[in-house]
Amino acid sequence: MAIKQKDIITSIEKVVQFHSPIYSPIEDREERLHLASTNGYVYQLSGEEVATVYNTSGQPTGLAFDPEAGSYIADMAHQAILSQGLVGLKAEKFEVIKDYEGTPLLGPNSLIINKDGNSLFFTDSGPFGHTTTANPRGSVFTVDLESCIIKPLIHELLAYPCGLALSPDEAALYVAETCKNRVLRLIQYPAGVFHSSTFFQFAGRLGPTALAIHYRNYVFVAHYDFPECSKDGVIVVISEKGELVAEIVIPEAPEITGLQFAASDGDVLYVTEKTHNCLYKLTVNIK
């Protein structure tokens, strides 16, 4: 039996509202929250104060930080993974990955870096509607950040692959495949060989867009839908065995775009959505 919402959520707080859609809430190594916006800007939050960090002159939808405080950006408009770092005292952006074996990327969507900071994983979906059930050409790639070698884990087989998450022990990589309304799980066994399967199949709504893993191994999934079809947002909680645990309703926010647990408090979940372009802060209580 699924847990009731009142037993898993102790608070839902709307933190700040933006003028354009926001994605990919992520903290840097100093636990400062950052957000990407499709207006090209990357923002940093301090309480309710919002500062602009930089502009990619594109459409960033994914962010990740390495242990050296450099950032990586999935940018749809540039069709590339960008890197933001310091050259002397000046911040500079570089294109890290723009193609695979000479074929341009469709448009990177989301990305994540492992704890050691030497491997980056990203989804390549293209703009929404570009990779669909009728045209499943989306991919999942991994990049060795020391050698910049790119390797496909699933190549041109997916219908809008979107959010990513690594399990706490990094043994499993979870992928939200929006247009097939499912979450995939990739396991590496033996080293260098990845096996994928359907971890959870949804019904109803459009599909999953964002993932976050609780420290107790629960998978939190943003189950996206169009505002013409659903009034409220839904976050589905799934056990590591693939069993439905709970559904969390975010009022009047059906288009959830990002999930991230806070580094300083693993029971605090940041949520971004594009219906009203708001950032929410949830406190969860799950055993």
Disulfide bonds with the S-S distance in Angstrom:
none
